[in-house]
């Protein structure tokens, strides 16, 4: 597994989450399509929320699956495992809010949930300069794995 794969897929998911909120296109159909793109990118073709009828701009494997693979390769008590744990927590929230956006009945609720997806994906990507797995999430994990 290449270390950058989950980061590339999360970055792409974030792009689609942000696109879902762009104006003047932002309306129910536009936002929902991009929320489904986010789910397809995060979960991959085997994911519970994957919809084949909606394009998958990702590589089809899924960011979550890349993280599961990485988690299997690191020590359970390692700093990398802690970063992966927080990345999973943020992604689980992103998936929940994306599904809430898909089920919402008003534009306000759809956009609120789409905005929360953007926030959770941003948190999942983390801040590279962070020294903690909570704030650093995936960025912290990748930095930890690259350190000697």
Secondary structure, 3 states (H helix, E strand, C coil): CCCCHHHHHHHHHHHHHHHCCCCCCCCHHHHHHHHHHHHHHHHCCCCCCCCCCCCCCCCCCCHHHHHHHHHHHCCCCCHHHHHHHHHHHHHHHHHHHHHHHHHCCCHHHHHHHHHHHHHHHHHHHCCCCCCCHHHHHHHHHHHHHHCC
